[in-house]
Amino acid sequence: MNKFKNSVSKRQQGFSLVELLIVMVIIGLLASLVGPAMFGKLDSSKVNTAEAQMDLLATALDTYRLDVGQYPESLQGLRVSDDKRWDGPYLPKDVPMDPWDNPYEYKRTSEGFELSSLGRDGKEGGTDIDADIIY
């Protein structure tokens, strides 16, 4: 009787190869269903991040204009300037890159400024996630 008890407990230790394969197939199926949805969220979160950063830059640009009387020549003017009316820095850290590691496009105009990100492809134009984000 004692020998039978030992052999049963040894047989029940761990998983069989078939059980492991079944679990791996289930995990693979779940990953194939959930993965694409999650990567789609990653792209849309980068767009939201770019929009939020552009809002922050626009606020800093407006504050600069209130102090100096005009918008800076470049975004670097938010961090350093020789103008005597400058009361910055207007950003706590260096000017951020967009979520795709490209610089934000900034141009001072007669009406104010233009601020944009070129999107994932880093080129003008594009569609979907490659589209430009314009503030």
C-alpha positions in Angstrom: 0.0 0.0 0.0 2.8 2.4 0.8 4.5 1.8 -2.5 1.3 2.7 -4.4 0.9 5.9 -2.4 4.4 7.1 -3.3 4.0 6.3 -7.0 0.7 8.3 -7.2 2.2 11.4 -5.6 5.2 11.3 -7.9 2.9 11.1 -11.0 1.0 14.2 -9.9 4.0 16.5 -9.6 4.1 19.2 -12.4 2.3 19.4 -15.7 2.3 17.1 -18.7 3.6 18.3 -22.1 0.0 18.3 -23.5 -1.2 20.5 -20.6 1.6 23.0 -21.2 0.9 23.1 -24.9 -2.8 23.8 -24.3 -2.0 26.6 -22.0 0.5 28.1 -24.5 -2.1 27.9 -27.3 -4.6 29.7 -25.1 -2.1 32.4 -24.2 -1.2 32.8 -27.9 -4.9 33.2 -28.9 -5.4 35.8 -26.2 -2.3 37.7 -27.2 -3.4 37.7 -30.8 -6.8 39.2 -29.9 -5.7 41.7 -27.3 -2.3 42.7 -28.8 -3.5 44.7 -31.9 -6.0 46.6 -29.7 -3.3 47.6 -27.3 -0.9 48.7 -30.0 -3.7 50.9 -31.4 -4.0 52.5 -28.0 -0.3 53.2 -27.9 -0.5 55.2 -31.2 -3.5 57.2 -30.0 -1.8 57.9 -26.7 1.2 59.4 -28.5 -1.2 61.7 -30.4 -2.8 62.7 -27.1 0.7 63.3 -25.6 1.7 65.5 -28.5 -1.5 67.5 -28.1 -0.9 68.0 -24.4 2.7 69.0 -24.9 1.6 71.5 -27.6 -0.9 73.0 -25.1 1.9 73.4 -22.6 4.1 75.1 -25.2 1.3 77.4 -26.3 0.7 78.5 -22.7 4.4 79.2 -22.3 4.5 81.1 -25.6 1.5 83.2 -24.5 3.1 84.0 -21.2 6.4 85.0 -23.0 4.3 87.3 -25.2 2.7 89.0 -22.2 6.0 89.7 -20.7 8.1 90.6 -23.8 5.4 92.0 -26.1 5.9 89.5 -28.9 6.4 85.8 -29.5 10.0 84.5 -29.5 12.0 83.7 -32.7 12.3 80.1 -31.7 11.1 77.8 -28.9 14.5 78.0 -27.3 13.6 81.6 -26.4 11.3 80.1 -23.7 14.4 78.9 -21.8 16.9 81.7 -22.4 16.7 85.2 -23.7 18.7 88.5 -23.6 15.6 90.6 -23.7 15.4 92.9 -20.6 11.6 92.3 -20.3 12.1 88.5 -20.3 10.9 87.0 -17.0 11.6 83.3 -17.7 12.4 80.6 -18.1 8.9 79.8 -19.2 9.5 76.0 -19.3 10.7 74.0 -16.3 13.0 71.9 -18.6 14.3 71.9 -22.1 11.9 72.1 -25.0 10.5 68.6 -25.3 10.7 66.5 -28.5 7.4 65.2 -29.8 6.5 61.6 -28.8 8.2 60.3 -32.0 11.5 62.0 -31.1 11.1 64.8 -33.7 11.3 68.5 -32.8 8.1 70.5 -32.8 7.7 72.8 -35.7 7.4 76.5 -34.6 7.0 79.6 -36.7 6.3 83.1 -35.5 3.7 84.8 -37.7 2.2 88.3 -38.0 -1.0 87.0 -36.2 0.8 84.9 -33.6 2.5 81.6 -34.0 2.1 78.2 -35.7 3.0 75.1 -33.7 2.9 71.5 -35.1 4.2 68.0 -34.9 4.8 66.1 -38.1 3.4 62.8 -36.6 4.9 59.4 -36.6 6.5 59.6 -40.1 8.2 62.9 -39.4 7.2 64.3 -42.8 4.6 66.9 -43.7 1.1 65.6 -44.5 0.2 62.0 -44.0 -2.9 60.2 -42.8 -4.0 58.5 -39.6 -1.1 58.2 -37.2 1.2 59.8 -39.7 -0.9 63.0 -40.0 0.4 66.3 -38.8 -0.9 67.5 -35.5 -1.5 71.3 -35.7 -2.2 73.6 -32.7 
